[in-house]
Amino acid sequence: MSETAEGSVVITHDVGLHARPSVKLTKLAKGFASTLEIAGAAQGPWIDAKSIVKVMAMRAKQDSTLFVRAAGADARAAVEAVIGLVRRDFDDTGDGH
């Protein structure tokens, strides 16, 4: 059965959604069967969260809101996982590695 889910989260990471955070988000997104999209505004434009080029091109800044939506069998889990990753500052240890 296909489901849809959506949510939003504020990016608190000091560099926003740039190289390393983008790679982590894309890698996480690819682990889900659902289509997963992100946007910088509720009305879009929506981009494929599984595309590293598109995610990096978004250039979301610190303190901006990231909107997330998914459709598919694991949509809710996908949205919750992305929001969790952003809330954890992309699991960045802050040591530059």
N, CA, C and O atoms as a CHARMM CRD file, in Angstrom:
* protein
*
  388
    1    1 MET  N      0.83500  -1.18700   0.00000 PROA 1      0.00000
    2    1 MET  CA     0.00000   0.00000   0.00000 PROA 1      0.00000
    3    1 MET  C      0.88000   1.25100   0.00000 PROA 1      0.00000
    4    1 MET  O      1.86400   1.32800   0.73500 PROA 1      0.00000
    5    2 SER  N      0.52200   2.21100  -0.81600 PROA 2      0.00000
    6    2 SER  CA     1.29100   3.44200  -0.92900 PROA 2      0.00000
    7    2 SER  C      0.73800   4.49100   0.03000 PROA 2      0.00000
    8    2 SER  O     -0.47400   4.64000   0.18500 PROA 2      0.00000
    9    3 GLU  N      1.63100   5.19200   0.65300 PROA 3      0.00000
   10    3 GLU  CA     1.22800   6.26000   1.56600 PROA 3      0.00000
   11    3 GLU  C      1.99600   7.52000   1.22500 PROA 3      0.00000
   12    3 GLU  O      2.97700   7.47800   0.48300 PROA 3      0.00000
   13    4 THR  N      1.54900   8.64000   1.77000 PROA 4      0.00000
   14    4 THR  CA     2.26600   9.89400   1.60800 PROA 4      0.00000
   15    4 THR  C      2.52700  10.47100   2.99300 PROA 4      0.00000
   16    4 THR  O      1.78600  10.21300   3.94100 PROA 4      0.00000
   17    5 ALA  N      3.57000  11.23800   3.08800 PROA 5      0.00000
   18    5 ALA  CA     3.91300  11.88300   4.35400 PROA 5      0.00000
   19    5 ALA  C      4.63900  13.17700   4.03600 PROA 5      0.00000
   20    5 ALA  O      5.25900  13.31400   2.98100 PROA 5      0.00000
   21    6 GLU  N      4.55700  14.12000   4.95800 PROA 6      0.00000
   22    6 GLU  CA     5.28300  15.37100   4.78300 PROA 6      0.00000
   23    6 GLU  C      5.60900  15.96000   6.14000 PROA 6      0.00000
   24    6 GLU  O      4.99200  15.62500   7.15100 PROA 6      0.00000
   25    7 GLY  N      6.58600  16.83700   6.14000 PROA 7      0.00000
   26    7 GLY  CA     6.99100  17.49700   7.36700 PROA 7      0.00000
   27    7 GLY  C      7.96300  18.60900   7.04300 PROA 7      0.00000
   28    7 GLY  O      8.27100  18.86400   5.87800 PROA 7      0.00000
   29    8 SER  N      8.43900  19.26300   8.07300 PROA 8      0.00000
   30    8 SER  CA     9.42900  20.32200   7.87700 PROA 8      0.00000
   31    8 SER  C     10.33200  20.38100   9.09800 PROA 8      0.00000
   32    8 SER  O      9.98000  19.90800  10.17900 PROA 8      0.00000
   33    9 VAL  N     11.50400  20.97000   8.90100 PROA 9      0.00000
   34    9 VAL  CA    12.49900  21.07200   9.96300 PROA 9      0.00000
   35    9 VAL  C     13.39500  22.27200   9.66500 PROA 9      0.00000
   36    9 VAL  O     13.66000  22.58500   8.50400 PROA 9      0.00000
   37   10 VAL  N     13.85600  22.93600  10.71400 PROA 10     0.00000
   38   10 VAL  CA    14.76400  24.06900  10.55100 PROA 10     0.00000
   39   10 VAL  C     16.19600  23.54700  10.51600 PROA 10     0.00000
   40   10 VAL  O     16.59300  22.74900  11.36600 PROA 10     0.00000
   41   11 ILE  N     16.96100  23.99500   9.54100 PROA 11     0.00000
   42   11 ILE  CA    18.36500  23.60200   9.40800 PROA 11     0.00000
   43   11 ILE  C     19.18800  24.42500  10.39100 PROA 11     0.00000
   44   11 ILE  O     19.28300  25.64400  10.25100 PROA 11     0.00000
   45   12 THR  N     19.77600  23.77900  11.37200 PROA 12     0.00000
   46   12 THR  CA    20.58600  24.48700  12.36800 PROA 12     0.00000
   47   12 THR  C     22.08200  24.32700  12.11800 PROA 12     0.00000
   48   12 THR  O     22.88800  25.01200  12.74600 PROA 12     0.00000
   49   13 HSD  N     22.46000  23.43600  11.21400 PROA 13     0.00000
   50   13 HSD  CA    23.87700  23.19500  10.92200 PROA 13     0.00000
   51   13 HSD  C     24.53000  24.49300  10.47400 PROA 13     0.00000
   52   13 HSD  O     23.94900  25.24600   9.69200 PROA 13     0.00000
   53   14 ASP  N     25.73900  24.75900  10.96700 PROA 14     0.00000
   54   14 ASP  CA    26.38100  26.05300  10.72900 PROA 14     0.00000
   55   14 ASP  C     26.67300  26.34900   9.25800 PROA 14     0.00000
   56   14 ASP  O     26.75800  27.51900   8.88500 PROA 14     0.00000
   57   15 VAL  N     26.82900  25.33900   8.41800 PROA 15     0.00000
   58   15 VAL  CA    27.06600  25.60100   6.99800 PROA 15     0.00000
   59   15 VAL  C     25.82000  25.35900   6.15700 PROA 15     0.00000
   60   15 VAL  O     25.86500  25.48200   4.93300 PROA 15     0.00000
   61   16 GLY  N     24.70800  25.01500   6.80200 PROA 16     0.00000
   62   16 GLY  CA    23.48300  24.75400   6.05300 PROA 16     0.00000
   63   16 GLY  C     23.57400  23.42700   5.31300 PROA 16     0.00000
   64   16 GLY  O     24.25200  22.50100   5.75800 PROA 16     0.00000
   65   17 LEU  N     22.89800  23.34700   4.20200 PROA 17     0.00000
   66   17 LEU  CA    22.85700  22.10900   3.42000 PROA 17     0.00000
   67   17 LEU  C     23.87400  22.20600   2.28500 PROA 17     0.00000
   68   17 LEU  O     23.51800  22.46500   1.13600 PROA 17     0.00000
   69   18 HSD  N     25.15700  21.99400   2.63000 PROA 18     0.00000
   70   18 HSD  CA    26.22000  22.05700   1.63700 PROA 18     0.00000
   71   18 HSD  C     26.81600  20.67300   1.41800 PROA 18     0.00000
   72   18 HSD  O     26.12300  19.67500   1.61800 PROA 18     0.00000
   73   19 ALA  N     28.05500  20.58200   1.02200 PROA 19     0.00000
   74   19 ALA  CA    28.64700  19.32500   0.55100 PROA 19     0.00000
   75   19 ALA  C     28.41500  18.11300   1.45700 PROA 19     0.00000
   76   19 ALA  O     27.67400  17.20200   1.08900 PROA 19     0.00000
   77   20 ARG  N     29.03900  18.09600   2.63000 PROA 20     0.00000
   78   20 ARG  CA    28.94500  16.90500   3.48300 PROA 20     0.00000
   79   20 ARG  C     27.51500  16.63900   3.93800 PROA 20     0.00000
   80   20 ARG  O     27.06900  15.49400   3.85500 PROA 20     0.00000
   81   21 PRO  N     26.77100  17.64400   4.41700 PROA 21     0.00000
   82   21 PRO  CA    25.37400  17.37900   4.78100 PROA 21     0.00000
   83   21 PRO  C     24.53200  16.89600   3.59700 PROA 21     0.00000
   84   21 PRO  O     23.65700  16.04700   3.77000 PROA 21     0.00000
   85   22 SER  N     24.78400  17.42100   2.41400 PROA 22     0.00000
   86   22 SER  CA    24.03200  16.99900   1.22800 PROA 22     0.00000
   87   22 SER  C     24.28700  15.53200   0.90700 PROA 22     0.00000
   88   22 SER  O     23.36100  14.79600   0.56500 PROA 22     0.00000
   89   23 VAL  N     25.53700  15.11000   1.01700 PROA 23     0.00000
   90   23 VAL  CA    25.88600  13.70900   0.76000 PROA 23     0.00000
   91   23 VAL  C     25.16500  12.81000   1.75700 PROA 23     0.00000
   92   23 VAL  O     24.61700  11.77300   1.38100 PROA 23     0.00000
   93   24 LYS  N     25.16700  13.20400   3.01600 PROA 24     0.00000
   94   24 LYS  CA    24.49600  12.39300   4.04500 PROA 24     0.00000
   95   24 LYS  C     22.99500  12.30900   3.80500 PROA 24     0.00000
   96   24 LYS  O     22.40000  11.24100   3.94600 PROA 24     0.00000
   97   25 LEU  N     22.38600  13.42500   3.44400 PROA 25     0.00000
   98   25 LEU  CA    20.94800  13.43300   3.18800 PROA 25     0.00000
   99   25 LEU  C     20.61600  12.55500   1.97800 PROA 25     0.00000
  100   25 LEU  O     19.67400  11.76400   2.02300 PROA 25     0.00000
  101   26 THR  N     21.38200  12.69400   0.90800 PROA 26     0.00000
  102   26 THR  CA    21.13100  11.92000  -0.30000 PROA 26     0.00000
  103   26 THR  C     21.32100  10.42400  -0.05100 PROA 26     0.00000
  104   26 THR  O     20.51900   9.60500  -0.50000 PROA 26     0.00000
  105   27 LYS  N     22.37800  10.07900   0.66000 PROA 27     0.00000
  106   27 LYS  CA    22.64700   8.66400   0.97200 PROA 27     0.00000
  107   27 LYS  C     21.49300   8.07600   1.78600 PROA 27     0.00000
  108   27 LYS  O     21.05200   6.95600   1.52600 PROA 27     0.00000
  109   28 LEU  N     21.01300   8.82300   2.75700 PROA 28     0.00000
  110   28 LEU  CA    19.87500   8.37700   3.56500 PROA 28     0.00000
  111   28 LEU  C     18.63800   8.20500   2.69000 PROA 28     0.00000
  112   28 LEU  O     17.94100   7.19500   2.78900 PROA 28     0.00000
  113   29 ALA  N     18.36500   9.18500   1.83700 PROA 29     0.00000
  114   29 ALA  CA    17.17500   9.14900   0.97700 PROA 29     0.00000
  115   29 ALA  C     17.17400   7.93100   0.06200 PROA 29     0.00000
  116   29 ALA  O     16.12700   7.32900  -0.17400 PROA 29     0.00000
  117   30 LYS  N     18.35000   7.56800  -0.45500 PROA 30     0.00000
  118   30 LYS  CA    18.45400   6.43200  -1.37200 PROA 30     0.00000
  119   30 LYS  C     18.14100   5.10300  -0.69100 PROA 30     0.00000
  120   30 LYS  O     17.91000   4.10000  -1.36700 PROA 30     0.00000
  121   31 GLY  N     18.13200   5.08700   0.63800 PROA 31     0.00000
  122   31 GLY  CA    17.82600   3.86800   1.37200 PROA 31     0.00000
  123   31 GLY  C     16.33900   3.56400   1.46400 PROA 31     0.00000
  124   31 GLY  O     15.95200   2.52900   2.00700 PROA 31     0.00000
  125   32 PHE  N     15.50800   4.44400   0.94700 PROA 32     0.00000
  126   32 PHE  CA    14.05800   4.26100   1.00400 PROA 32     0.00000
  127   32 PHE  C     13.49800   3.99900  -0.38900 PROA 32     0.00000
  128   32 PHE  O     13.99300   4.53200  -1.38300 PROA 32     0.00000
  129   33 ALA  N     12.46500   3.17400  -0.44600 PROA 33     0.00000
  130   33 ALA  CA    11.81300   2.86300  -1.71900 PROA 33     0.00000
  131   33 ALA  C     10.95500   4.03300  -2.20100 PROA 33     0.00000
  132   33 ALA  O     10.78200   4.22700  -3.40400 PROA 33     0.00000
  133   34 SER  N     10.42600   4.80100  -1.27100 PROA 34     0.00000
  134   34 SER  CA     9.53800   5.91700  -1.60900 PROA 34     0.00000
  135   34 SER  C     10.26100   6.99600  -2.40000 PROA 34     0.00000
  136   34 SER  O     11.48000   7.14000  -2.31000 PROA 34     0.00000
  137   35 THR  N      9.48900   7.75500  -3.18000 PROA 35     0.00000
  138   35 THR  CA    10.03900   8.96700  -3.76500 PROA 35     0.00000
  139   35 THR  C     10.16300   9.96000  -2.61300 PROA 35     0.00000
  140   35 THR  O      9.26800  10.04100  -1.77200 PROA 35     0.00000
  141   36 LEU  N     11.22600  10.69200  -2.56600 PROA 36     0.00000
  142   36 LEU  CA    11.49000  11.60600  -1.45900 PROA 36     0.00000
  143   36 LEU  C     11.94400  12.92200  -2.04400 PROA 36     0.00000
  144   36 LEU  O     12.90500  12.98000  -2.81100 PROA 36     0.00000
  145   37 GLU  N     11.23800  13.98700  -1.67300 PROA 37     0.00000
  146   37 GLU  CA    11.54400  15.30600  -2.21100 PROA 37     0.00000
  147   37 GLU  C     11.71700  16.31800  -1.08800 PROA 37     0.00000
  148   37 GLU  O     11.13600  16.18100  -0.01100 PROA 37     0.00000
  149   38 ILE  N     12.53000  17.33900  -1.36200 PROA 38     0.00000
  150   38 ILE  CA    12.73400  18.42200  -0.40100 PROA 38     0.00000
  151   38 ILE  C     12.52800  19.75500  -1.10800 PROA 38     0.00000
  152   38 ILE  O     12.63000  19.85500  -2.33100 PROA 38     0.00000
  153   39 ALA  N     12.23800  20.77400  -0.31000 PROA 39     0.00000
  154   39 ALA  CA    12.03500  22.11600  -0.86300 PROA 39     0.00000
  155   39 ALA  C     12.38300  23.15200   0.19400 PROA 39     0.00000
  156   39 ALA  O     12.38100  22.86700   1.39100 PROA 39     0.00000
  157   40 GLY  N     12.68000  24.35000  -0.26600 PROA 40     0.00000
  158   40 GLY  CA    12.96600  25.45300   0.63300 PROA 40     0.00000
  159   40 GLY  C     11.72900  26.26600   0.97600 PROA 40     0.00000
  160   40 GLY  O     11.79500  27.19700   1.77900 PROA 40     0.00000
  161   41 ALA  N     10.59500  25.91600   0.36600 PROA 41     0.00000
  162   41 ALA  CA     9.32600  26.58400   0.63600 PROA 41     0.00000
  163   41 ALA  C      8.20400  25.56200   0.51200 PROA 41     0.00000
  164   41 ALA  O      8.31700  24.59700  -0.24400 PROA 41     0.00000
  165   42 ALA  N      7.12700  25.77300   1.25100 PROA 42     0.00000
  166   42 ALA  CA     6.02100  24.81200   1.26100 PROA 42     0.00000
  167   42 ALA  C      5.43100  24.58300  -0.12700 PROA 42     0.00000
  168   42 ALA  O      4.95200  23.48800  -0.42200 PROA 42     0.00000
  169   43 GLN  N      5.46100  25.60000  -0.97700 PROA 43     0.00000
  170   43 GLN  CA     4.89600  25.48500  -2.32000 PROA 43     0.00000
  171   43 GLN  C      5.91500  24.99900  -3.34400 PROA 43     0.00000
  172   43 GLN  O      5.58900  24.87000  -4.52400 PROA 43     0.00000
  173   44 GLY  N      7.13700  24.73000  -2.91200 PROA 44     0.00000
  174   44 GLY  CA     8.17800  24.25500  -3.82200 PROA 44     0.00000
  175   44 GLY  C      9.06500  25.39600  -4.28700 PROA 44     0.00000
  176   44 GLY  O      9.01600  26.48600  -3.71600 PROA 44     0.00000
  177   45 PRO  N      9.86200  25.16900  -5.29700 PROA 45     0.00000
  178   45 PRO  CA     9.92600  23.97400  -6.12400 PROA 45     0.00000
  179   45 PRO  C     10.50400  22.77600  -5.36800 PROA 45     0.00000
  180   45 PRO  O     11.41400  22.92300  -4.55100 PROA 45     0.00000
  181   46 TRP  N      9.96700  21.60100  -5.65000 PROA 46     0.00000
  182   46 TRP  CA    10.38000  20.36200  -5.00400 PROA 46     0.00000
  183   46 TRP  C     11.48100  19.70700  -5.82600 PROA 46     0.00000
  184   46 TRP  O     11.41200  19.66100  -7.05500 PROA 46     0.00000
  185   47 ILE  N     12.49100  19.20300  -5.13800 PROA 47     0.00000
  186   47 ILE  CA    13.59000  18.53200  -5.82800 PROA 47     0.00000
  187   47 ILE  C     13.75800  17.11400  -5.28600 PROA 47     0.00000
  188   47 ILE  O     13.37700  16.81800  -4.15400 PROA 47     0.00000
  189   48 ASP  N     14.32800  16.25600  -6.10500 PROA 48     0.00000
  190   48 ASP  CA    14.56500  14.85800  -5.75500 PROA 48     0.00000
  191   48 ASP  C     15.66900  14.78300  -4.70400 PROA 48     0.00000
  192   48 ASP  O     16.80900  15.16500  -4.96700 PROA 48     0.00000
  193   49 ALA  N     15.33000  14.29100  -3.51700 PROA 49     0.00000
  194   49 ALA  CA    16.30700  14.19500  -2.42800 PROA 49     0.00000
  195   49 ALA  C     17.34200  13.11300  -2.68300 PROA 49     0.00000
  196   49 ALA  O     18.32500  13.02300  -1.94700 PROA 49     0.00000
  197   50 LYS  N     17.14800  12.29200  -3.70400 PROA 50     0.00000
  198   50 LYS  CA    18.10400  11.23200  -4.03300 PROA 50     0.00000
  199   50 LYS  C     19.13900  11.69100  -5.05700 PROA 50     0.00000
  200   50 LYS  O     20.00700  10.91200  -5.45000 PROA 50     0.00000
  201   51 SER  N     19.05400  12.94400  -5.48900 PROA 51     0.00000
  202   51 SER  CA    19.98800  13.50300  -6.46500 PROA 51     0.00000
  203   51 SER  C     20.96500  14.44000  -5.76700 PROA 51     0.00000
  204   51 SER  O     20.58300  15.53200  -5.34900 PROA 51     0.00000
  205   52 ILE  N     22.22000  14.02400  -5.63700 PROA 52     0.00000
  206   52 ILE  CA    23.21800  14.84500  -4.94400 PROA 52     0.00000
  207   52 ILE  C     23.40400  16.18700  -5.64000 PROA 52     0.00000
  208   52 ILE  O     23.57700  17.20500  -4.97000 PROA 52     0.00000
  209   53 VAL  N     23.37300  16.21000  -6.95500 PROA 53     0.00000
  210   53 VAL  CA    23.56000  17.45700  -7.70100 PROA 53     0.00000
  211   53 VAL  C     22.44300  18.44400  -7.37100 PROA 53     0.00000
  212   53 VAL  O     22.70400  19.62100  -7.12300 PROA 53     0.00000
  213   54 LYS  N     21.20600  17.96600  -7.36900 PROA 54     0.00000
  214   54 LYS  CA    20.06500  18.83900  -7.09500 PROA 54     0.00000
  215   54 LYS  C     20.04200  19.29000  -5.63400 PROA 54     0.00000
  216   54 LYS  O     19.72200  20.44400  -5.34800 PROA 54     0.00000
  217   55 VAL  N     20.38000  18.39100  -4.71300 PROA 55     0.00000
  218   55 VAL  CA    20.38000  18.74800  -3.29400 PROA 55     0.00000
  219   55 VAL  C     21.44200  19.80900  -3.01700 PROA 55     0.00000
  220   55 VAL  O     21.17300  20.78900  -2.32200 PROA 55     0.00000
  221   56 MET  N     22.64400  19.62000  -3.55500 PROA 56     0.00000
  222   56 MET  CA    23.70700  20.60800  -3.34400 PROA 56     0.00000
  223   56 MET  C     23.36100  21.94800  -3.99700 PROA 56     0.00000
  224   56 MET  O     23.68700  23.00600  -3.46000 PROA 56     0.00000
  225   57 ALA  N     22.70300  21.90100  -5.15200 PROA 57     0.00000
  226   57 ALA  CA    22.34100  23.13300  -5.85500 PROA 57     0.00000
  227   57 ALA  C     21.29500  23.94100  -5.08800 PROA 57     0.00000
  228   57 ALA  O     21.15600  25.14400  -5.30500 PROA 57     0.00000
  229   58 MET  N     20.57300  23.28900  -4.20500 PROA 58     0.00000
  230   58 MET  CA    19.54200  23.97000  -3.41900 PROA 58     0.00000
  231   58 MET  C     20.15300  25.04400  -2.51000 PROA 58     0.00000
  232   58 MET  O     19.55300  26.10000  -2.30700 PROA 58     0.00000
  233   59 ARG  N     21.32800  24.77800  -1.97100 PROA 59     0.00000
  234   59 ARG  CA    22.07200  25.72300  -1.11800 PROA 59     0.00000
  235   59 ARG  C     21.23500  26.28400   0.03900 PROA 59     0.00000
  236   59 ARG  O     21.22600  27.49000   0.28500 PROA 59     0.00000
  237   60 ALA  N     20.55200  25.40800   0.72600 PROA 60     0.00000
  238   60 ALA  CA    19.75800  25.83800   1.88100 PROA 60     0.00000
  239   60 ALA  C     20.69700  26.34500   2.97000 PROA 60     0.00000
  240   60 ALA  O     21.69100  25.69700   3.29600 PROA 60     0.00000
  241   61 LYS  N     20.37900  27.48000   3.51700 PROA 61     0.00000
  242   61 LYS  CA    21.22500  28.13600   4.52100 PROA 61     0.00000
  243   61 LYS  C     20.83300  27.73200   5.94700 PROA 61     0.00000
  244   61 LYS  O     19.75200  27.19300   6.18700 PROA 61     0.00000
  245   62 GLN  N     21.74200  28.00900   6.87700 PROA 62     0.00000
  246   62 GLN  CA    21.44700  27.81400   8.29200 PROA 62     0.00000
  247   62 GLN  C     20.22700  28.65300   8.67300 PROA 62     0.00000
  248   62 GLN  O     20.05900  29.77200   8.18900 PROA 62     0.00000
  249   63 ASP  N     19.38900  28.10800   9.53400 PROA 63     0.00000
  250   63 ASP  CA    18.16200  28.74400  10.03200 PROA 63     0.00000
  251   63 ASP  C     17.03900  28.82000   8.99300 PROA 63     0.00000
  252   63 ASP  O     16.01900  29.46600   9.23700 PROA 63     0.00000
  253   64 SER  N     17.21500  28.16600   7.83100 PROA 64     0.00000
  254   64 SER  CA    16.11200  28.09500   6.86900 PROA 64     0.00000
  255   64 SER  C     15.30500  26.82400   7.13500 PROA 64     0.00000
  256   64 SER  O     15.79900  25.87700   7.74700 PROA 64     0.00000
  257   65 THR  N     14.06800  26.82000   6.66900 PROA 65     0.00000
  258   65 THR  CA    13.20600  25.65500   6.86200 PROA 65     0.00000
  259   65 THR  C     13.30600  24.73700   5.65800 PROA 65     0.00000
  260   65 THR  O     13.21700  25.17700   4.51200 PROA 65     0.00000
  261   66 LEU  N     13.49300  23.46100   5.93500 PROA 66     0.00000
  262   66 LEU  CA    13.53200  22.45300   4.88800 PROA 66     0.00000
  263   66 LEU  C     12.21000  21.69300   4.92300 PROA 66     0.00000
  264   66 LEU  O     11.84300  21.12100   5.94900 PROA 66     0.00000
  265   67 PHE  N     11.50800  21.69100   3.81600 PROA 67     0.00000
  266   67 PHE  CA    10.24400  20.96200   3.71300 PROA 67     0.00000
  267   67 PHE  C     10.52900  19.61400   3.06900 PROA 67     0.00000
  268   67 PHE  O     11.30400  19.52300   2.11700 PROA 67     0.00000
  269   68 VAL  N      9.90000  18.57400   3.59200 PROA 68     0.00000
  270   68 VAL  CA    10.16600  17.20500   3.15100 PROA 68     0.00000
  271   68 VAL  C      8.83900  16.53000   2.84100 PROA 68     0.00000
  272   68 VAL  O      7.87600  16.67800   3.59400 PROA 68     0.00000
  273   69 ARG  N      8.78000  15.78500   1.73000 PROA 69     0.00000
  274   69 ARG  CA     7.58700  14.99400   1.44000 PROA 69     0.00000
  275   69 ARG  C      8.01000  13.70100   0.75600 PROA 69     0.00000
  276   69 ARG  O      9.04000  13.64100   0.08400 PROA 69     0.00000
  277   70 ALA  N      7.20200  12.67800   0.93800 PROA 70     0.00000
  278   70 ALA  CA     7.50700  11.38000   0.34700 PROA 70     0.00000
  279   70 ALA  C      6.21800  10.68200  -0.04600 PROA 70     0.00000
  280   70 ALA  O      5.14900  10.96600   0.49500 PROA 70     0.00000
  281   71 ALA  N      6.33500   9.76700  -0.99600 PROA 71     0.00000
  282   71 ALA  CA     5.20400   8.94400  -1.42500 PROA 71     0.00000
  283   71 ALA  C      5.71200   7.54200  -1.70900 PROA 71     0.00000
  284   71 ALA  O      6.67300   7.35300  -2.45500 PROA 71     0.00000
  285   72 GLY  N      5.05400   6.56100  -1.10500 PROA 72     0.00000
  286   72 GLY  CA     5.45200   5.16800  -1.30600 PROA 72     0.00000
  287   72 GLY  C      5.21200   4.35700  -0.05100 PROA 72     0.00000
  288   72 GLY  O      4.65800   4.85400   0.93000 PROA 72     0.00000
  289   73 ALA  N      5.63200   3.10900  -0.08900 PROA 73     0.00000
  290   73 ALA  CA     5.36400   2.18000   1.01100 PROA 73     0.00000
  291   73 ALA  C      5.99400   2.61700   2.33400 PROA 73     0.00000
  292   73 ALA  O      5.43000   2.36600   3.39900 PROA 73     0.00000
  293   74 ASP  N      7.15800   3.26900   2.27600 PROA 74     0.00000
  294   74 ASP  CA     7.86000   3.67700   3.49700 PROA 74     0.00000
  295   74 ASP  C      7.95400   5.20300   3.62100 PROA 74     0.00000
  296   74 ASP  O      8.92400   5.72900   4.16600 PROA 74     0.00000
  297   75 ALA  N      6.94400   5.89800   3.11500 PROA 75     0.00000
  298   75 ALA  CA     6.96700   7.36400   3.07300 PROA 75     0.00000
  299   75 ALA  C      7.13000   7.99600   4.44700 PROA 75     0.00000
  300   75 ALA  O      7.95700   8.89100   4.62300 PROA 75     0.00000
  301   76 ARG  N      6.34600   7.53900   5.42400 PROA 76     0.00000
  302   76 ARG  CA     6.41400   8.13400   6.75300 PROA 76     0.00000
  303   76 ARG  C      7.80600   7.94500   7.37000 PROA 76     0.00000
  304   76 ARG  O      8.36500   8.88000   7.94200 PROA 76     0.00000
  305   77 ALA  N      8.35100   6.75400   7.25400 PROA 77     0.00000
  306   77 ALA  CA     9.68900   6.47600   7.79200 PROA 77     0.00000
  307   77 ALA  C     10.74100   7.33000   7.08800 PROA 77     0.00000
  308   77 ALA  O     11.68400   7.80100   7.72400 PROA 77     0.00000
  309   78 ALA  N     10.58500   7.53400   5.78100 PROA 78     0.00000
  310   78 ALA  CA    11.54600   8.33200   5.02100 PROA 78     0.00000
  311   78 ALA  C     11.55000   9.78100   5.49300 PROA 78     0.00000
  312   78 ALA  O     12.61300  10.36100   5.71500 PROA 78     0.00000
  313   79 VAL  N     10.36300  10.36700   5.64800 PROA 79     0.00000
  314   79 VAL  CA    10.25800  11.75400   6.11000 PROA 79     0.00000
  315   79 VAL  C     10.82300  11.88400   7.52500 PROA 79     0.00000
  316   79 VAL  O     11.56900  12.82000   7.81100 PROA 79     0.00000
  317   80 GLU  N     10.47300  10.95900   8.40400 PROA 80     0.00000
  318   80 GLU  CA    10.96900  11.00300   9.78400 PROA 80     0.00000
  319   80 GLU  C     12.48800  10.86500   9.82900 PROA 80     0.00000
  320   80 GLU  O     13.14300  11.51700  10.64200 PROA 80     0.00000
  321   81 ALA  N     13.05400  10.02700   8.96700 PROA 81     0.00000
  322   81 ALA  CA    14.50700   9.83500   8.94000 PROA 81     0.00000
  323   81 ALA  C     15.23300  11.10400   8.49800 PROA 81     0.00000
  324   81 ALA  O     16.24500  11.48000   9.08900 PROA 81     0.00000
  325   82 VAL  N     14.71700  11.76100   7.46100 PROA 82     0.00000
  326   82 VAL  CA    15.34800  12.99800   6.97300 PROA 82     0.00000
  327   82 VAL  C     15.25300  14.09100   8.03500 PROA 82     0.00000
  328   82 VAL  O     16.23400  14.78400   8.30500 PROA 82     0.00000
  329   83 ILE  N     14.08600  14.24400   8.63100 PROA 83     0.00000
  330   83 ILE  CA    13.91300  15.25900   9.67700 PROA 83     0.00000
  331   83 ILE  C     14.84900  14.96300  10.85400 PROA 83     0.00000
  332   83 ILE  O     15.45700  15.87800  11.41000 PROA 83     0.00000
  333   84 GLY  N     14.96200  13.70400  11.22500 PROA 84     0.00000
  334   84 GLY  CA    15.86900  13.32200  12.31200 PROA 84     0.00000
  335   84 GLY  C     17.31400  13.64600  11.99800 PROA 84     0.00000
  336   84 GLY  O     18.04300  14.13700  12.85900 PROA 84     0.00000
  337   85 LEU  N     17.73800  13.37600  10.76300 PROA 85     0.00000
  338   85 LEU  CA    19.11200  13.66900  10.35500 PROA 85     0.00000
  339   85 LEU  C     19.39600  15.16500  10.45000 PROA 85     0.00000
  340   85 LEU  O     20.44800  15.56500  10.95000 PROA 85     0.00000
  341   86 VAL  N     18.47300  15.98800   9.97800 PROA 86     0.00000
  342   86 VAL  CA    18.65700  17.44600  10.02600 PROA 86     0.00000
  343   86 VAL  C     18.69400  17.91700  11.48600 PROA 86     0.00000
  344   86 VAL  O     19.52400  18.74900  11.84900 PROA 86     0.00000
  345   87 ARG  N     17.80000  17.38800  12.31400 PROA 87     0.00000
  346   87 ARG  CA    17.78300  17.77500  13.74100 PROA 87     0.00000
  347   87 ARG  C     19.07400  17.40100  14.45700 PROA 87     0.00000
  348   87 ARG  O     19.46500  18.06100  15.41900 PROA 87     0.00000
  349   88 ARG  N     19.73300  16.35100  13.99300 PROA 88     0.00000
  350   88 ARG  CA    21.01100  15.92700  14.59500 PROA 88     0.00000
  351   88 ARG  C     22.19800  16.62800  13.92000 PROA 88     0.00000
  352   88 ARG  O     23.33500  16.17000  14.03500 PROA 88     0.00000
  353   89 ASP  N     21.93900  17.71600  13.22900 PROA 89     0.00000
  354   89 ASP  CA    22.99300  18.44700  12.49500 PROA 89     0.00000
  355   89 ASP  C     23.74200  17.54100  11.53400 PROA 89     0.00000
  356   89 ASP  O     24.95800  17.65800  11.38400 PROA 89     0.00000
  357   90 PHE  N     23.02100  16.63800  10.88300 PROA 90     0.00000
  358   90 PHE  CA    23.59200  15.73200   9.89500 PROA 90     0.00000
  359   90 PHE  C     24.65400  14.82300  10.49200 PROA 90     0.00000
  360   90 PHE  O     25.56400  14.37200   9.79700 PROA 90     0.00000
  361   91 ASP  N     24.52800  14.55700  11.79200 PROA 91     0.00000
  362   91 ASP  CA    25.47900  13.69600  12.51000 PROA 91     0.00000
  363   91 ASP  C     26.91300  14.20000  12.37500 PROA 91     0.00000
  364   91 ASP  O     27.85800  13.41300  12.40600 PROA 91     0.00000
  365   92 ASP  N     27.06700  15.48900  12.22600 PROA 92     0.00000
  366   92 ASP  CA    28.39700  16.09700  12.09300 PROA 92     0.00000
  367   92 ASP  C     29.01100  16.23000  13.48400 PROA 92     0.00000
  368   92 ASP  O     28.39800  16.78800  14.39400 PROA 92     0.00000
  369   93 THR  N     30.20200  15.72100  13.63400 PROA 93     0.00000
  370   93 THR  CA    30.87300  15.76300  14.93000 PROA 93     0.00000
  371   93 THR  C     31.50000  17.12300  15.21900 PROA 93     0.00000
  372   93 THR  O     31.89500  17.40500  16.35100 PROA 93     0.00000
  373   94 GLY  N     31.58900  17.96700  14.18600 PROA 94     0.00000
  374   94 GLY  CA    32.14100  19.30500  14.38200 PROA 94     0.00000
  375   94 GLY  C     33.64400  19.35000  14.41700 PROA 94     0.00000
  376   94 GLY  O     34.22600  20.39500  14.70900 PROA 94     0.00000
  377   95 ASP  N     34.30300  18.20900  14.11800 PROA 95     0.00000
  378   95 ASP  CA    35.77300  18.16900  14.16800 PROA 95     0.00000
  379   95 ASP  C     36.41900  18.36100  12.78800 PROA 95     0.00000
  380   95 ASP  O     37.63200  18.22900  12.62900 PROA 95     0.00000
  381   96 GLY  N     35.57700  18.67600  11.80200 PROA 96     0.00000
  382   96 GLY  CA    36.11700  18.90800  10.46200 PROA 96     0.00000
  383   96 GLY  C     36.29800  17.65400   9.63700 PROA 96     0.00000
  384   96 GLY  O     36.81100  17.72200   8.52000 PROA 96     0.00000
  385   97 HSD  N     35.88000  16.48500  10.16900 PROA 97     0.00000
  386   97 HSD  CA    36.00900  15.22000   9.43300 PROA 97     0.00000
  387   97 HSD  C     34.66800  14.63400   9.14300 PROA 97     0.00000
  388   97 HSD  O     34.57900  13.57000   8.53100 PROA 97     0.00000
